[in-house]
Amino acid sequence: MTPHLADTPVLETERLTLRAPVLADADNFVAFYGSERSTHVGGPLTPRAAWNFFATELGHWALRGFGMFSAVPKGSETAIAMVGHWQPVDWPEREVGWLVLDPDCEGKGIAHEAARACVDHAYRVLGWDTVVSYIDPRNARSIALARRLGAQRDDDATPPMRREADLPAALVFRHPVPGAA
């Protein structure tokens, strides 16, 4: 028997299914966090630390009732990204975040498509009154994505604490309510 997150919603976009993470997604997650591509999101990590972080992703759903979805292309079972809702215990606000696990999927609008669906879900289904994304100031691609999603930098917001003293504080981008002017 393979346990799963039975109450996790499934979101559909034009090209993607956003579903609960499953064990088969761990390999791509661990590979991403073992690479230099994870630098702006706390990596690189050892395989064990990445595995523990993947387990945290699943536990977040159970503890908060929301979490990061595995983004899979329609007709596939392979997770190419993790996108969704996130708020660890020390996060000042609830976030929508994204990780493109498969390097061949970067620059193809995957994170944009999935994040747009997650922001919409946060406002319309979860009932959040605000949504932020915390982004490493050196991560130009994520900053560009946040802006493409319509998010504006909020320099008055409190960023999460960085555990690594040598890293700059995250920038806070606040997302507009979908359909708002």
C-alpha positions as CSV (number, residue, x, y, z in Angstrom):
1,M,0.0,0.0,0.0
2,T,1.3,3.5,-0.9
3,P,-0.1,6.2,1.4
4,H,-1.1,9.4,-0.2
5,L,-2.6,12.7,0.7
6,A,-6.2,11.9,0.0
7,D,-7.6,15.4,0.6
8,T,-5.1,17.2,-1.6
9,P,-6.8,19.1,-4.4
10,V,-5.8,18.6,-8.0
11,L,-5.4,21.7,-10.1
12,E,-5.5,21.6,-13.8
13,T,-3.9,24.2,-16.2
14,E,-3.6,24.1,-19.9
15,R,-0.5,21.9,-19.9
16,L,-0.2,20.7,-16.3
17,T,-1.7,18.7,-13.6
18,L,-0.8,20.0,-10.1
19,R,-1.2,17.1,-7.7
20,A,0.0,15.9,-4.3
21,P,3.7,14.9,-4.2
22,V,4.3,11.1,-4.3
23,L,7.3,8.9,-3.6
24,A,8.2,8.8,-7.3
25,D,8.7,12.6,-7.3
26,A,11.5,12.3,-4.7
27,D,14.2,11.4,-7.2
28,N,13.8,14.6,-9.3
29,F,13.5,16.7,-6.1
30,V,16.7,15.2,-4.6
31,A,18.5,15.6,-7.9
32,F,17.4,19.3,-8.1
33,Y,18.6,20.0,-4.5
34,G,21.9,18.2,-5.2
35,S,22.7,20.6,-8.0
36,E,23.9,24.2,-8.2
37,R,20.5,25.1,-9.6
38,S,19.2,25.0,-6.0
39,T,21.5,27.7,-4.8
40,H,18.8,30.4,-4.4
41,V,16.5,28.1,-2.4
42,G,18.8,26.7,0.2
43,G,20.8,24.2,-1.7
44,P,22.8,22.4,-2.7
45,L,21.9,19.7,-0.2
46,T,23.2,16.3,0.5
47,P,20.9,13.5,-0.7
48,R,19.7,12.8,2.8
49,A,19.0,16.5,3.6
50,A,17.1,16.8,0.3
51,W,15.1,13.6,1.1
52,N,14.3,15.1,4.5
53,F,13.1,18.3,2.9
54,F,11.0,16.3,0.4
55,A,9.3,14.6,3.4
56,T,8.8,18.1,4.9
57,E,6.9,19.0,1.8
58,L,4.5,16.2,2.4
59,G,4.2,16.9,6.1
60,H,3.3,20.5,5.4
61,W,0.1,19.3,3.7
62,A,-0.9,17.3,6.8
63,L,0.0,20.1,9.2
64,R,-1.3,23.2,7.4
65,G,-3.9,21.8,5.0
66,F,-2.0,23.3,2.0
67,G,1.4,22.8,0.5
68,M,3.5,22.5,-2.6
69,F,2.0,20.6,-5.6
70,S,4.0,18.4,-7.9
71,A,3.5,19.8,-11.4
72,V,3.4,17.1,-14.0
73,P,2.7,17.5,-17.8
74,K,-0.7,16.2,-18.7
75,G,-0.4,12.6,-19.8
76,S,2.7,12.1,-17.7
77,E,3.5,11.0,-14.2
78,T,6.9,12.7,-14.0
79,A,7.1,15.8,-11.7
80,I,8.9,18.6,-13.5
81,A,8.3,21.3,-10.9
82,M,7.1,21.9,-7.3
83,V,4.8,24.9,-7.1
84,G,2.4,25.9,-4.4
85,H,1.5,27.2,-1.0
86,W,4.1,27.3,1.8
87,Q,4.4,28.6,5.3
88,P,7.0,27.0,7.6
89,V,6.7,27.9,11.3
90,D,9.0,30.9,11.0
91,W,7.6,32.4,7.8
92,P,6.0,35.8,8.4
93,E,3.3,35.2,5.7
94,R,1.9,32.5,3.5
95,E,3.7,32.2,0.3
96,V,3.3,30.8,-3.2
97,G,6.7,29.5,-4.3
98,W,8.1,27.5,-7.2
99,L,11.0,25.2,-8.1
100,V,11.6,23.9,-11.6
101,L,13.0,20.5,-11.0
102,D,13.8,19.6,-14.6
103,P,16.4,21.9,-16.2
104,D,15.0,21.1,-19.7
105,C,11.7,22.8,-18.6
106,E,13.2,26.1,-17.6
107,G,12.2,29.1,-19.6
108,K,9.1,27.4,-21.0
109,G,6.4,29.0,-18.9
110,I,5.9,26.0,-16.6
111,A,6.4,27.9,-13.3
112,H,4.3,30.8,-14.6
113,E,1.4,28.6,-15.5
114,A,1.5,26.6,-12.3
115,A,2.1,29.6,-10.0
116,R,-0.7,31.6,-11.6
117,A,-3.1,28.6,-10.8
118,C,-1.7,28.5,-7.2
119,V,-2.2,32.2,-6.6
120,D,-5.7,32.0,-7.9
121,H,-6.3,28.9,-5.7
122,A,-5.0,30.8,-2.6
123,Y,-7.3,33.7,-3.1
124,R,-10.4,32.0,-4.4
125,V,-10.4,28.6,-2.6
126,L,-8.2,28.9,0.4
127,G,-9.6,32.4,1.2
128,W,-6.2,34.1,1.7
129,D,-6.4,37.9,1.8
130,T,-2.8,38.3,0.6
131,V,-0.2,36.2,-1.1
132,V,3.6,36.8,-1.2
133,S,6.6,35.1,-2.8
134,Y,9.9,35.3,-1.0
135,I,12.8,35.5,-3.5
136,D,16.6,35.6,-3.2
137,P,17.6,39.0,-4.6
138,R,20.3,37.2,-6.7
139,N,17.6,35.1,-8.4
140,A,16.8,37.2,-11.5
141,R,14.7,34.6,-13.2
142,S,12.4,34.2,-10.1
143,I,12.1,38.0,-9.8
144,A,11.2,38.2,-13.5
145,L,8.6,35.5,-13.0
146,A,7.0,37.3,-9.9
147,R,6.7,40.5,-12.0
148,R,5.2,38.6,-14.9
149,L,2.6,37.3,-12.5
150,G,1.8,40.9,-11.6
151,A,3.5,40.8,-8.2
152,Q,4.9,44.0,-6.8
153,R,7.9,44.3,-4.5
154,D,6.8,45.1,-1.0
155,D,9.8,46.6,0.9
156,D,7.6,47.2,3.9
157,A,6.9,43.5,4.4
158,T,9.0,41.4,6.8
159,P,11.1,38.8,4.9
160,P,11.8,35.4,6.6
161,M,15.0,35.0,8.6
162,R,17.9,33.5,6.7
163,R,19.5,30.7,8.5
164,E,22.8,31.3,6.7
165,A,24.3,34.6,7.9
166,D,26.1,35.2,4.6
167,L,23.0,35.2,2.5
168,P,21.0,38.4,1.7
169,A,17.5,38.8,3.0
170,A,14.8,37.6,0.6
171,L,12.8,40.2,-1.3
172,V,9.0,40.1,-0.8
173,F,6.8,40.2,-3.8
174,R,3.0,40.7,-3.2
175,H,0.6,39.2,-5.7
176,P,-2.6,40.9,-6.8
177,V,-6.0,39.3,-6.4
178,P,-6.7,37.6,-9.7
179,G,-9.0,39.8,-11.9
180,A,-8.3,42.9,-9.7
181,A,-7.4,46.1,-11.6
